[in-house]
């Protein structure tokens, strides 16, 4: 899991769960308009939790998403992007400044909210942050909500490509993600098969190299 440096190993191990509905919270955009997440119903949504004072990780997260979507084959009219602040001190003005400073594409949405709405949304999608002095500890997590605003797919870290984003958007649009849904089962089978292979190899080596009698033994 990708995390900012200060938070590695300190945030409680939580994560998204496929099919969980995102809380239909109210939030405020950079113009001061009060909106609701339900406005995005009917579209896949790329949700990136950030905060505007973040000195490094959030900037990198936004830059990577910009790069991936610039190379993406997906039609930007067919999905929505929301950069949502988990810092209750963020305001419409700080969102506007963040858009200017980081050259956030005009088609993307930026949102701020009060603490109760922040907590409701982040808990519903499996994202957790915690204060560390004046900054936050948080995972680098990119979420993909389906057209019913349920968690469909997610990517930890910033080591992803346009192809990864396109694949996640297709899944959020309803394409099957059989491997992702059965990953734990497949991993267990792989581990079991590897264990059987190790046992078989040990047996083969034992047969090829029988123990020689010790000199002087009867």
Backbone as ProteinMPNN parsed JSONL, in Angstrom:
{"seq_chain_A": "XXXXXXXXXXXXXXXXXXXXXXXXXXXXXXXXXXXXXXXXXXXXXXXXXXXXXXXXXXXXXXXXXXXXXXXXXXXXXXXXXXXXXXXXXXXXXXXXXXXXXXXXXXXXXXXXXXXXXXXXXXXXXXXXXXXXXXXXXXXXXXXXXXXXXXXXXXXXXXXXXXXXXXXXXXXXXXXXXXXXXXXXXXXXXXXXXXXXXXXXXXXXXXXXXXXXXXXXXX", "coords_chain_A": {"N_chain_A": [[0.849, -1.196, 0.0], [0.616, 2.188, -0.905], [1.812, 4.912, 0.978], [2.086, 8.157, 2.545], [5.295, 9.315, 3.645], [5.479, 9.92, 6.384], [3.484, 8.475, 7.499], [3.734, 5.787, 7.239], [3.028, 2.583, 8.317], [1.638, 3.471, 10.554], [-0.986, 4.167, 10.327], [-4.083, 2.735, 11.025], [-4.809, -0.519, 9.827], [-6.889, -0.444, 7.347], [-9.279, -0.589, 4.679], [-10.737, -0.265, 1.346], [-13.913, -1.724, 0.414], [-15.352, -3.748, -1.934], [-18.368, -2.853, -3.508], [-19.455, -1.395, -1.423], [-21.483, 1.338, -0.614], [-20.87, 4.743, -1.296], [-21.141, 7.39, 1.014], [-23.803, 9.688, 0.763], [-22.966, 12.567, 0.794], [-22.979, 16.118, 1.592], [-21.113, 18.723, 0.066], [-18.773, 21.397, -0.578], [-17.891, 23.322, -3.38], [-15.171, 24.967, -5.194], [-16.197, 27.407, -5.863], [-17.896, 28.02, -3.884], [-20.333, 26.861, -3.985], [-22.798, 24.724, -2.704], [-22.924, 21.275, -2.886], [-23.976, 17.889, -3.716], [-22.979, 14.511, -3.365], [-24.592, 12.802, -4.733], [-25.147, 13.982, -7.149], [-23.441, 12.927, -8.985], [-24.372, 10.462, -9.638], [-24.99, 7.863, -11.941], [-22.725, 8.052, -13.387], [-19.424, 6.683, -13.641], [-17.077, 7.377, -11.05], [-14.026, 8.882, -10.317], [-12.419, 9.068, -7.408], [-10.356, 10.963, -5.47], [-8.906, 11.326, -2.471], [-7.551, 14.152, -0.869], [-5.569, 16.828, 0.622], [-5.271, 20.35, 0.71], [-3.01, 21.592, 1.79], [-1.068, 19.744, 1.822], [2.289, 18.767, 1.666], [3.643, 17.086, -0.114], [2.844, 14.252, -0.812], [0.087, 14.395, -1.689], [0.284, 16.177, -3.772], [1.879, 14.724, -5.515], [0.108, 12.608, -5.971], [-1.986, 13.879, -7.376], [-0.591, 14.786, -9.628], [0.186, 12.357, -10.779], [-2.305, 11.242, -11.417], [-3.227, 13.115, -13.272], [-1.33, 12.694, -15.302], [-1.84, 9.989, -15.975], [-4.519, 10.121, -16.876], [-4.216, 11.845, -18.981], [-3.022, 10.236, -20.846], [-4.92, 8.365, -21.177], [-7.377, 6.199, -22.704], [-9.983, 6.542, -22.214], [-13.139, 8.232, -22.463], [-13.445, 11.456, -21.357], [-15.909, 12.621, -20.918], [-17.512, 10.658, -20.031], [-17.148, 9.987, -17.39], [-16.566, 11.119, -13.988], [-14.382, 13.2, -12.074], [-13.319, 13.64, -8.811], [-11.601, 15.537, -6.547], [-11.272, 15.307, -3.278], [-11.201, 16.978, -0.241], [-9.886, 15.97, 2.887], [-9.419, 17.569, 4.991], [-10.821, 19.534, 7.318], [-10.412, 22.229, 7.56], [-9.996, 23.23, 5.074], [-11.137, 25.421, 2.513], [-13.379, 27.034, 0.153], [-11.785, 28.947, -1.065], [-9.166, 27.947, -0.614], [-9.34, 25.629, -2.095], [-9.642, 26.695, -4.674], [-7.175, 27.973, -4.959], [-5.523, 25.745, -4.849], [-6.273, 24.438, -7.204], [-5.317, 26.276, -9.067], [-2.562, 26.336, -8.437], [-1.688, 23.67, -8.817], [-2.471, 23.205, -11.363], [-4.938, 21.919, -11.935], [-7.106, 20.115, -13.987], [-9.839, 21.715, -15.676], [-12.192, 20.303, -15.923], [-12.332, 18.663, -13.756], [-13.595, 18.126, -10.434], [-13.389, 19.835, -7.307], [-13.614, 19.422, -3.84], [-14.694, 20.433, -0.57], [-15.546, 19.947, 2.895], [-17.475, 19.824, 5.989], [-16.426, 18.375, 9.17], [-18.08, 16.219, 9.895], [-19.271, 15.371, 7.5], [-16.975, 14.748, 6.054], [-15.964, 12.603, 7.596], [-18.058, 10.766, 7.257], [-18.028, 10.196, 4.482], [-15.384, 9.232, 4.019], [-15.217, 7.033, 5.749], [-17.128, 5.398, 4.609], [-15.976, 4.621, 2.211], [-13.667, 3.376, 2.941], [-11.308, 4.757, 3.607], [-8.758, 6.123, 5.588], [-7.498, 8.699, 7.65], [-5.181, 10.564, 9.695], [-4.261, 13.054, 12.059], [-1.014, 14.505, 12.135], [0.792, 16.388, 13.902], [0.773, 19.414, 12.286], [0.091, 18.379, 9.892], [-1.227, 15.575, 7.92], [-1.462, 12.041, 8.333], [-1.808, 9.605, 5.883], [-3.074, 7.175, 3.516], [-1.997, 6.724, 0.105], [-4.4, 6.7, -2.06], [-6.488, 5.821, -4.668], [-9.738, 5.869, -5.706], [-12.424, 4.18, -7.357], [-15.646, 4.684, -8.146], [-18.756, 3.148, -8.936], [-21.563, 3.634, -11.232], [-23.658, 3.76, -9.496], [-22.552, 4.839, -7.355], [-21.004, 3.169, -5.724], [-18.257, 1.445, -4.252], [-16.065, 0.276, -6.613], [-13.534, -0.324, -7.595], [-10.036, 0.075, -6.769], [-6.875, 1.746, -6.334], [-3.815, 1.526, -4.767], [-1.139, 3.707, -3.894], [1.147, 5.364, -6.221], [2.142, 4.203, -8.418], [1.017, 3.591, -11.092], [-0.559, 3.208, -14.32], [-1.909, 4.665, -17.37], [-3.274, 2.596, -18.567], [-3.974, 1.041, -16.354], [-5.796, 2.753, -15.091], [-7.742, 2.953, -17.104], [-8.644, 0.307, -17.148], [-9.699, 0.107, -14.538], [-11.758, 1.989, -14.703], [-13.398, 0.771, -16.592], [-14.251, -1.426, -15.128], [-15.624, -0.074, -13.104], [-17.624, 0.81, -14.684], [-19.113, -1.389, -15.068], [-17.991, -3.668, -16.168], [-16.878, -7.038, -15.806], [-14.897, -8.048, -13.033], [-13.429, -10.498, -12.461], [-11.018, -11.654, -11.565], [-10.145, -9.818, -9.634], [-12.23, -10.022, -7.778], [-11.927, -12.597, -6.856], [-9.433, -12.752, -5.817], [-8.223, -13.369, -3.283], [-8.864, -16.083, -2.962], [-7.608, -17.194, -5.229], [-4.981, -16.553, -4.638], [-4.548, -18.109, -2.353], [-4.723, -20.68, -3.465], [-2.478, -20.556, -5.126], [-0.392, -20.343, -3.247], [-0.702, -22.812, -1.934], [-0.204, -24.577, -4.063], [2.461, -23.936, -4.562], [3.633, -24.85, -2.199], [3.16, -27.613, -2.404], [4.747, -28.127, -4.647], [7.296, -27.608, -3.633], [7.522, -29.673, -1.745], [7.457, -31.875, -3.464], [9.819, -31.477, -4.93], [11.743, -31.743, -2.923], [11.377, -34.452, -2.309], [12.137, -35.629, -4.742], [14.837, -34.919, -4.853], [15.753, -36.335, -2.659], [15.411, -38.976, -3.524], [17.198, -39.077, -5.642], [19.604, -38.7, -4.394], [20.402, -40.795, -2.38], [21.044, -41.523, 1.045], [24.373, -42.267, 1.886], [25.958, -45.184, 3.353], [27.613, -44.863, 6.488], [31.173, -44.9, 6.78], [32.565, -47.923, 8.055], [30.286, -48.769, 9.175], [27.856, -51.363, 9.73]], "CA_chain_A": [[0.0, 0.0, 0.0], [1.389, 3.414, -0.901], [1.455, 5.877, 2.001], [3.061, 9.211, 2.69], [6.41, 8.805, 4.435], [5.301, 10.068, 7.821], [2.408, 7.673, 8.048], [3.944, 4.371, 6.993], [2.954, 1.702, 9.471], [1.002, 4.084, 11.713], [-2.429, 4.239, 10.126], [-4.703, 1.431, 11.245], [-4.976, -1.238, 8.565], [-8.253, -0.468, 6.839], [-9.245, -0.49, 3.232], [-12.032, -0.264, 0.667], [-14.587, -2.998, 0.196], [-16.134, -3.696, -3.165], [-19.817, -2.831, -3.37], [-19.91, -0.483, -0.378], [-21.98, 2.6, -1.152], [-20.299, 5.977, -0.758], [-22.139, 8.212, 1.696], [-24.307, 10.775, -0.084], [-22.682, 13.742, 1.613], [-22.951, 17.462, 1.012], [-19.786, 19.305, 0.046], [-18.722, 22.728, -1.192], [-16.848, 23.412, -4.402], [-14.283, 26.128, -5.084], [-16.963, 28.639, -6.058], [-18.756, 28.194, -2.723], [-21.613, 26.198, -4.217], [-23.022, 23.495, -1.942], [-23.302, 20.208, -3.798], [-24.163, 16.587, -3.087], [-22.344, 13.457, -4.151], [-25.608, 12.147, -5.567], [-25.117, 14.6, -8.479], [-22.607, 12.123, -9.871], [-25.019, 9.187, -9.926], [-25.122, 7.628, -13.379], [-21.384, 8.083, -13.974], [-18.304, 6.242, -12.808], [-16.418, 8.513, -10.408], [-12.687, 8.717, -9.774], [-12.374, 9.831, -6.161], [-9.009, 11.053, -4.906], [-8.839, 12.128, -1.233], [-6.345, 14.971, -0.754], [-5.804, 18.083, 1.337], [-4.561, 21.339, -0.11], [-1.736, 21.988, 2.4], [-0.159, 18.595, 1.783], [3.537, 19.233, 1.069], [4.288, 16.201, -1.089], [2.115, 13.083, -1.309], [-1.123, 14.76, -2.435], [0.744, 16.804, -5.021], [2.293, 13.61, -6.369], [-1.105, 11.879, -6.351], [-2.691, 14.634, -8.415], [0.248, 14.785, -10.822], [0.12, 11.035, -11.406], [-3.627, 11.069, -12.018], [-3.23, 13.948, -14.475], [-0.524, 12.011, -16.321], [-2.537, 8.784, -16.415], [-5.717, 10.468, -17.642], [-3.785, 12.465, -20.235], [-2.691, 9.135, -21.753], [-6.02, 7.403, -21.126], [-8.255, 6.064, -23.869], [-11.358, 6.763, -21.754], [-13.775, 9.492, -22.823], [-13.642, 12.22, -20.124], [-17.316, 12.977, -20.75], [-18.22, 9.486, -19.538], [-16.882, 9.766, -15.967], [-16.311, 12.325, -13.213], [-13.214, 13.164, -11.19], [-13.494, 14.487, -7.63], [-10.543, 15.641, -5.555], [-12.037, 15.627, -2.064], [-10.317, 17.28, 0.886], [-10.231, 15.415, 4.197], [-9.04, 18.581, 5.977], [-12.005, 20.369, 7.539], [-10.06, 23.655, 7.484], [-9.968, 23.661, 3.682], [-12.257, 26.274, 2.13], [-13.506, 27.263, -1.287], [-10.614, 29.711, -1.501], [-7.986, 27.091, -0.668], [-9.53, 24.745, -3.239], [-9.359, 27.465, -5.89], [-5.732, 28.159, -5.012], [-4.935, 24.443, -5.169], [-6.486, 24.212, -8.638], [-4.388, 27.132, -9.808], [-1.168, 25.963, -8.17], [-1.382, 22.351, -9.356], [-3.007, 23.131, -12.722], [-5.959, 20.867, -11.965], [-7.966, 20.296, -15.172], [-11.097, 22.407, -15.412], [-13.292, 19.352, -15.861], [-12.322, 17.951, -12.48], [-14.249, 18.8, -9.317], [-12.704, 19.886, -6.028], [-14.615, 19.554, -2.794], [-14.376, 20.536, 0.859], [-16.746, 19.675, 3.697], [-17.245, 19.855, 7.432], [-15.844, 17.126, 9.647], [-19.051, 15.115, 9.909], [-19.399, 14.864, 6.127], [-15.695, 14.108, 5.719], [-15.907, 11.299, 8.258], [-19.051, 9.873, 6.674], [-17.597, 9.734, 3.161], [-14.151, 8.442, 4.071], [-15.513, 5.744, 6.374], [-17.921, 4.575, 3.691], [-15.146, 4.097, 1.12], [-12.518, 2.671, 3.482], [-10.115, 5.61, 3.642], [-8.546, 6.647, 6.931], [-6.393, 9.647, 7.828], [-4.995, 10.971, 11.083], [-3.401, 14.228, 12.175], [0.366, 14.374, 12.599], [1.126, 17.801, 14.102], [-0.058, 20.262, 11.424], [-0.199, 17.667, 8.65], [-2.021, 14.365, 8.059], [-1.006, 10.735, 7.882], [-2.861, 9.071, 5.021], [-2.629, 6.331, 2.407], [-2.193, 7.221, -1.253], [-5.467, 5.803, -2.492], [-7.338, 6.292, -5.757], [-10.952, 5.046, -5.671], [-13.299, 4.219, -8.528], [-17.03, 4.382, -7.788], [-19.574, 2.834, -10.106], [-22.613, 4.616, -11.528], [-24.532, 3.845, -8.319], [-21.68, 5.409, -6.318], [-20.489, 2.11, -4.875], [-16.844, 1.166, -4.508], [-15.905, -0.758, -7.632], [-12.122, -0.666, -7.768], [-9.155, 1.056, -6.118], [-5.44, 1.597, -6.574], [-2.958, 2.104, -3.745], [0.142, 4.212, -4.381], [1.17, 6.19, -7.44], [2.818, 3.444, -9.47], [0.008, 3.045, -11.986], [-0.488, 3.739, -15.679], [-3.186, 4.956, -18.02], [-3.953, 1.314, -18.78], [-4.579, 0.653, -15.072], [-6.965, 3.614, -14.888], [-8.762, 2.545, -18.069], [-9.197, -0.961, -16.678], [-10.526, 0.384, -13.362], [-12.959, 2.683, -15.159], [-14.269, -0.222, -17.231], [-14.871, -2.198, -14.045], [-16.603, 0.822, -12.477], [-18.73, 0.958, -15.636], [-19.903, -2.615, -15.083], [-17.264, -4.819, -16.695], [-16.541, -8.011, -14.765], [-13.543, -8.065, -12.453], [-13.427, -11.815, -11.84], [-9.754, -11.877, -10.855], [-10.134, -8.993, -8.433], [-13.207, -10.514, -6.826], [-11.505, -13.895, -6.334], [-7.982, -12.691, -5.631], [-7.809, -14.085, -2.073], [-8.971, -17.522, -3.239], [-6.56, -17.549, -6.175], [-3.695, -16.463, -3.939], [-4.452, -19.279, -1.486], [-4.411, -21.814, -4.334], [-1.098, -20.4, -5.571], [0.486, -20.68, -2.113], [-0.81, -24.252, -1.718], [0.492, -25.239, -5.164], [3.891, -23.734, -4.359], [4.042, -25.737, -1.108], [3.207, -28.966, -2.959], [5.908, -28.2, -5.53], [8.489, -27.696, -2.784], [7.562, -31.026, -1.192], [7.815, -32.795, -4.556], [11.228, -31.283, -5.245], [12.525, -32.345, -1.841], [11.291, -35.897, -2.474], [12.945, -35.994, -5.897], [16.243, -34.807, -4.466], [16.044, -37.431, -1.739], [15.516, -40.201, -4.307], [18.401, -39.025, -6.476], [20.775, -38.669, -3.55], [20.159, -41.59, -1.158], [22.087, -41.381, 2.054], [25.392, -43.306, 1.828], [26.278, -45.701, 4.695], [28.794, -44.27, 7.122], [32.307, -45.852, 6.776], [32.68, -48.721, 9.261], [28.982, -49.244, 9.655], [27.522, -52.713, 9.271]], "C_chain_A": [[0.877, 1.235, 0.0], [0.907, 4.35, 0.184], [2.456, 7.001, 1.984], [4.099, 8.756, 3.708], [6.139, 8.859, 5.929], [4.282, 9.101, 8.389], [2.632, 6.186, 7.898], [3.91, 3.577, 8.286], [2.223, 2.27, 10.662], [-0.5, 4.244, 11.562], [-3.004, 2.847, 10.293], [-5.012, 0.784, 9.905], [-6.451, -1.323, 8.2], [-8.171, -0.362, 5.331], [-10.64, -0.527, 2.638], [-12.611, -1.668, 0.591], [-15.508, -2.845, -0.999], [-17.635, -3.73, -2.87], [-20.341, -1.923, -2.285], [-20.324, 0.857, -1.0], [-21.28, 3.777, -0.488], [-21.417, 6.801, -0.132], [-22.536, 9.404, 0.822], [-24.18, 12.112, 0.653], [-22.896, 15.038, 0.841], [-21.527, 17.985, 1.094], [-19.836, 20.626, -0.698], [-17.596, 22.776, -2.211], [-16.086, 24.73, -4.274], [-15.002, 27.456, -5.284], [-17.854, 28.946, -4.857], [-20.104, 27.533, -2.868], [-21.689, 24.912, -3.41], [-23.575, 22.436, -2.891], [-23.524, 18.931, -3.006], [-23.552, 15.522, -3.985], [-23.322, 12.782, -5.1], [-25.692, 12.766, -6.963], [-24.356, 13.754, -9.483], [-23.215, 10.769, -10.202], [-25.244, 9.051, -11.429], [-23.793, 7.644, -14.094], [-20.397, 7.358, -13.059], [-17.592, 7.477, -12.261], [-15.018, 8.093, -9.945], [-12.594, 9.647, -8.576], [-10.964, 9.789, -5.593], [-9.047, 11.921, -3.653], [-7.491, 12.85, -1.148], [-6.583, 16.027, 0.321], [-4.839, 19.111, 0.772], [-3.226, 21.775, 0.473], [-0.688, 20.89, 2.324], [1.129, 18.977, 1.046], [4.093, 18.337, -0.031], [3.354, 15.143, -1.659], [0.896, 13.455, -2.156], [-0.778, 15.409, -3.769], [1.153, 15.722, -6.01], [1.093, 12.816, -6.859], [-1.832, 12.572, -7.498], [-1.897, 14.617, -9.72], [0.173, 13.443, -11.547], [-1.228, 10.794, -12.064], [-3.752, 11.903, -13.286], [-2.497, 13.249, -15.615], [-1.262, 10.802, -16.876], [-3.742, 9.118, -17.285], [-5.374, 11.168, -18.955], [-3.479, 11.405, -21.288], [-3.821, 8.119, -21.877], [-6.814, 7.376, -22.429], [-9.71, 6.333, -23.5], [-11.859, 8.145, -22.17], [-14.059, 10.293, -21.545], [-15.081, 12.656, -19.88], [-18.107, 11.844, -20.096], [-17.946, 9.173, -18.071], [-16.629, 11.108, -15.293], [-15.08, 12.111, -12.346], [-13.462, 14.135, -10.039], [-12.262, 14.396, -6.736], [-11.212, 16.153, -4.287], [-11.096, 15.828, -0.889], [-10.818, 16.64, 2.174], [-9.748, 16.318, 5.325], [-10.206, 19.541, 6.145], [-11.69, 21.858, 7.514], [-9.956, 24.144, 6.039], [-11.255, 24.404, 3.348], [-12.353, 26.362, 0.613], [-12.281, 27.995, -1.828], [-9.368, 28.836, -1.605], [-8.104, 26.075, -1.798], [-9.187, 25.459, -4.542], [-7.872, 27.686, -6.062], [-5.032, 26.857, -5.381], [-5.107, 24.141, -6.657], [-5.494, 25.028, -9.455], [-2.946, 26.641, -9.672], [-0.779, 24.647, -8.832], [-1.941, 22.139, -10.76], [-4.001, 21.976, -12.866], [-6.874, 21.107, -13.157], [-9.332, 20.871, -14.811], [-12.271, 21.444, -15.283], [-13.357, 18.561, -14.567], [-13.019, 18.784, -11.407], [-13.341, 18.769, -8.091], [-13.738, 20.145, -4.952], [-14.034, 19.649, -1.403], [-15.671, 20.323, 1.627], [-16.43, 19.849, 5.172], [-16.847, 18.457, 7.901], [-16.812, 15.958, 9.595], [-19.226, 14.521, 8.519], [-18.113, 14.196, 5.655], [-15.647, 12.703, 6.301], [-16.857, 10.303, 7.605], [-18.58, 9.318, 5.333], [-16.391, 8.81, 3.267], [-14.384, 7.083, 4.721], [-16.237, 4.826, 5.402], [-17.086, 3.971, 2.572], [-13.872, 3.422, 1.62], [-11.224, 3.443, 3.468], [-9.971, 6.18, 5.047], [-7.351, 7.584, 6.947], [-6.312, 10.007, 9.306], [-4.048, 12.159, 11.109], [-2.023, 13.844, 12.687], [0.901, 15.798, 12.7], [0.199, 18.638, 13.21], [-0.432, 19.576, 10.113], [-1.041, 16.43, 8.946], [-1.209, 13.139, 7.649], [-2.142, 10.15, 7.041], [-2.279, 8.134, 3.971], [-2.788, 7.084, 1.091], [-3.169, 6.263, -1.919], [-6.35, 6.479, -3.532], [-8.526, 5.338, -5.84], [-11.78, 5.242, -6.933], [-14.688, 3.77, -8.086], [-17.811, 4.066, -9.046], [-20.702, 3.849, -10.26], [-23.654, 4.734, -10.417], [-23.761, 4.323, -7.097], [-21.297, 4.378, -5.259], [-19.028, 1.854, -5.232], [-16.737, 0.007, -5.494], [-14.482, -1.242, -7.767], [-11.296, 0.394, -7.051], [-7.711, 0.728, -6.447], [-4.708, 2.263, -5.42], [-1.658, 2.585, -4.394], [0.005, 5.039, -5.644], [1.852, 5.475, -8.601], [1.779, 2.764, -10.35], [0.073, 3.779, -13.317], [-1.883, 4.083, -16.189], [-3.973, 3.668, -18.248], [-4.636, 0.842, -17.499], [-5.85, 1.458, -14.809], [-8.09, 3.224, -15.842], [-9.442, 1.253, -17.631], [-10.125, -0.745, -15.487], [-11.824, 1.088, -13.746], [-13.928, 1.721, -15.842], [-14.987, -1.06, -16.18], [-15.933, -1.363, -13.345], [-17.81, 1.035, -13.384], [-19.538, -0.318, -15.78], [-19.206, -3.824, -15.649], [-16.857, -5.738, -15.555], [-15.089, -7.88, -14.321], [-13.376, -9.38, -11.704], [-12.158, -12.054, -11.026], [-9.725, -11.084, -9.56], [-11.074, -9.516, -7.365], [-12.766, -11.816, -6.167], [-10.018, -13.93, -6.025], [-7.527, -13.502, -4.42], [-7.824, -15.594, -2.295], [-7.852, -17.976, -4.172], [-5.185, -17.524, -5.523], [-3.488, -17.676, -3.038], [-4.102, -20.525, -2.292], [-2.953, -21.764, -4.775], [-0.116, -20.787, -4.469], [0.477, -22.183, -1.87], [-0.053, -25.019, -2.797], [2.002, -25.11, -5.013], [4.422, -24.652, -3.262], [4.148, -27.175, -1.599], [4.426, -29.153, -3.858], [7.195, -28.346, -4.727], [8.636, -29.099, -2.194], [8.003, -32.024, -2.261], [9.292, -32.679, -4.909], [12.126, -31.922, -4.189], [12.524, -33.863, -1.973], [12.147, -36.374, -3.636], [14.433, -35.942, -5.566], [16.652, -35.934, -3.533], [16.225, -38.74, -2.486], [16.793, -40.238, -5.143], [19.68, -39.085, -5.655], [20.521, -39.441, -2.27], [21.337, -41.456, -0.209], [23.046, -42.553, 1.98], [25.67, -43.819, 3.216], [27.569, -45.105, 5.217], [29.905, -45.307, 7.114], [32.375, -46.574, 8.124], [31.381, -49.231, 9.798], [28.691, -50.606, 9.083], [26.366, -52.62, 8.279]], "O_chain_A": [[1.793, 1.336, 0.816], [-0.298, 4.57, 0.307], [3.562, 6.838, 1.47], [3.811, 7.901, 4.546], [6.523, 7.949, 6.664], [4.206, 8.912, 9.603], [1.821, 5.39, 8.371], [4.657, 3.854, 9.225], [2.178, 1.621, 11.706], [-1.211, 4.434, 12.549], [-2.463, 1.882, 9.754], [-5.426, 1.458, 8.961], [-7.171, -2.188, 8.7], [-7.11, -0.076, 4.776], [-11.614, -0.79, 3.343], [-11.893, -2.663, 0.692], [-16.332, -1.932, -1.062], [-18.102, -4.544, -2.073], [-21.547, -1.689, -2.212], [-19.595, 1.428, -1.811], [-21.116, 3.806, 0.731], [-22.511, 6.896, -0.688], [-21.678, 10.046, 0.216], [-25.176, 12.699, 1.077], [-22.982, 15.05, -0.386], [-20.817, 17.728, 2.066], [-20.822, 20.938, -1.366], [-16.482, 22.326, -1.941], [-16.331, 25.511, -3.355], [-14.48, 28.51, -4.919], [-18.493, 29.997, -4.806], [-20.94, 27.63, -1.97], [-20.76, 24.104, -3.427], [-24.554, 22.663, -3.601], [-23.297, 18.881, -1.797], [-23.603, 15.622, -5.211], [-22.93, 12.256, -6.141], [-26.246, 12.15, -7.873], [-24.592, 13.845, -10.688], [-22.631, 10.003, -10.969], [-25.639, 10.005, -12.099], [-23.717, 7.294, -15.272], [-20.526, 7.416, -11.836], [-17.515, 8.503, -12.936], [-14.854, 7.078, -9.269], [-12.681, 10.867, -8.717], [-10.442, 8.721, -5.275], [-9.206, 13.137, -3.758], [-6.434, 12.246, -1.329], [-7.681, 16.112, 0.872], [-3.715, 18.775, 0.399], [-2.379, 22.281, -0.263], [0.459, 21.094, 2.722], [1.067, 19.462, -0.084], [4.936, 18.782, -0.811], [3.096, 15.132, -2.863], [0.696, 12.886, -3.23], [-1.469, 15.208, -4.768], [0.82, 15.79, -7.193], [1.05, 12.395, -8.015], [-2.241, 11.932, -8.467], [-2.471, 14.452, -10.796], [0.104, 13.395, -12.775], [-1.297, 10.21, -13.146], [-4.325, 11.443, -14.273], [-2.977, 13.214, -16.747], [-1.312, 10.601, -18.089], [-3.965, 8.478, -18.312], [-6.133, 11.099, -19.922], [-3.656, 11.643, -22.483], [-3.696, 7.129, -22.598], [-6.913, 8.371, -23.148], [-10.578, 6.349, -24.373], [-11.09, 9.105, -22.221], [-14.851, 9.84, -20.718], [-15.437, 13.02, -18.76], [-19.239, 12.046, -19.659], [-18.464, 8.183, -17.553], [-16.492, 12.126, -15.972], [-14.775, 10.991, -11.937], [-13.776, 15.305, -10.259], [-11.92, 13.326, -6.233], [-11.663, 17.297, -4.232], [-10.288, 14.953, -0.575], [-11.995, 16.74, 2.52], [-9.674, 15.892, 6.478], [-10.542, 20.281, 5.22], [-12.608, 22.676, 7.454], [-9.84, 25.346, 5.804], [-12.329, 24.058, 3.84], [-11.511, 25.829, -0.11], [-11.801, 27.694, -2.921], [-8.6, 28.956, -2.559], [-7.099, 25.694, -2.398], [-8.52, 24.895, -5.409], [-7.354, 27.599, -7.175], [-4.062, 26.862, -6.139], [-4.183, 23.642, -7.298], [-4.907, 24.531, -10.416], [-2.211, 26.544, -10.655], [0.33, 24.516, -9.35], [-1.894, 21.028, -11.29], [-3.913, 21.17, -13.792], [-7.377, 22.219, -13.319], [-9.902, 20.547, -13.769], [-13.246, 21.749, -14.597], [-14.339, 17.863, -14.314], [-13.025, 20.013, -11.477], [-12.616, 17.8, -7.866], [-14.629, 20.979, -5.118], [-13.017, 19.029, -1.092], [-16.761, 20.495, 1.081], [-15.271, 20.0, 5.559], [-16.917, 17.488, 7.146], [-16.417, 14.833, 9.288], [-19.319, 13.303, 8.373], [-18.154, 13.195, 4.94], [-15.334, 11.738, 5.605], [-16.511, 9.137, 7.42], [-18.711, 8.123, 5.07], [-16.377, 7.73, 2.676], [-13.807, 6.085, 4.288], [-15.991, 3.62, 5.373], [-17.441, 2.921, 2.036], [-13.075, 2.942, 0.814], [-10.151, 2.856, 3.331], [-10.942, 6.662, 5.631], [-6.32, 7.303, 6.336], [-7.253, 9.782, 10.066], [-3.143, 12.261, 10.282], [-1.879, 12.978, 13.551], [1.4, 16.353, 11.721], [-1.021, 18.581, 13.361], [-1.188, 20.13, 9.315], [-1.515, 16.246, 10.068], [-0.38, 13.198, 6.74], [-3.304, 10.197, 7.444], [-1.121, 8.28, 3.58], [-3.624, 7.981, 0.982], [-2.803, 5.15, -2.296], [-6.886, 7.563, -3.305], [-8.344, 4.134, -6.024], [-11.825, 6.334, -7.5], [-14.883, 2.617, -7.699], [-17.561, 4.647, -10.103], [-20.781, 4.815, -9.5], [-24.437, 5.684, -10.391], [-24.235, 4.23, -5.964], [-21.268, 4.672, -4.064], [-18.621, 2.029, -6.381], [-17.243, -1.088, -5.251], [-14.238, -2.421, -8.023], [-11.792, 1.482, -6.758], [-7.37, -0.404, -6.789], [-4.949, 3.433, -5.123], [-1.143, 1.958, -5.32], [-1.098, 5.37, -6.079], [2.108, 6.076, -9.644], [1.662, 1.539, -10.366], [0.686, 4.841, -13.424], [-2.89, 3.827, -15.53], [-5.199, 3.657, -18.135], [-5.744, 0.307, -17.543], [-6.857, 0.912, -14.358], [-9.253, 3.168, -15.445], [-10.662, 1.118, -17.728], [-11.205, -1.333, -15.422], [-12.875, 0.808, -13.171], [-15.142, 1.846, -15.686], [-16.171, -1.366, -16.316], [-17.012, -1.862, -13.026], [-18.89, 1.396, -12.915], [-20.526, -0.354, -16.514], [-19.768, -4.918, -15.62], [-16.529, -5.272, -14.463], [-14.188, -7.636, -15.123], [-13.205, -9.398, -10.485], [-12.219, -12.596, -9.923], [-9.331, -11.6, -8.514], [-10.757, -9.463, -6.177], [-13.18, -12.114, -5.046], [-9.411, -15.0, -5.977], [-6.551, -14.247, -4.51], [-6.909, -16.299, -1.87], [-7.224, -19.009, -3.942], [-4.333, -18.363, -5.813], [-2.383, -18.213, -2.964], [-3.282, -21.336, -1.861], [-2.269, -22.787, -4.801], [0.872, -21.476, -4.723], [1.528, -22.774, -1.626], [0.652, -25.984, -2.503], [2.743, -26.051, -5.298], [5.531, -25.175, -3.373], [5.099, -27.881, -1.264], [5.064, -30.206, -3.838], [8.081, -29.117, -5.098], [9.737, -29.647, -2.148], [8.82, -32.907, -2.0], [9.947, -33.691, -5.16], [13.131, -32.555, -4.509], [13.558, -34.5, -1.771], [12.811, -37.405, -3.536], [15.194, -36.826, -5.959], [17.776, -36.431, -3.61], [17.094, -39.537, -2.132], [17.394, -41.297, -5.328], [20.728, -39.479, -6.168], [20.431, -38.85, -1.194], [22.482, -41.297, -0.632], [22.617, -43.707, 2.005], [25.639, -43.05, 4.176], [28.508, -44.872, 4.456], [29.648, -46.476, 7.402], [32.263, -45.958, 9.184], [31.346, -50.017, 10.744], [29.237, -50.966, 8.039], [25.915, -53.641, 7.759]]}, "name": "protein", "num_of_chains": 1, "seq": "XXXXXXXXXXXXXXXXXXXXXXXXXXXXXXXXXXXXXXXXXXXXXXXXXXXXXXXXXXXXXXXXXXXXXXXXXXXXXXXXXXXXXXXXXXXXXXXXXXXXXXXXXXXXXXXXXXXXXXXXXXXXXXXXXXXXXXXXXXXXXXXXXXXXXXXXXXXXXXXXXXXXXXXXXXXXXXXXXXXXXXXXXXXXXXXXXXXXXXXXXXXXXXXXXXXXXXXXXX"}
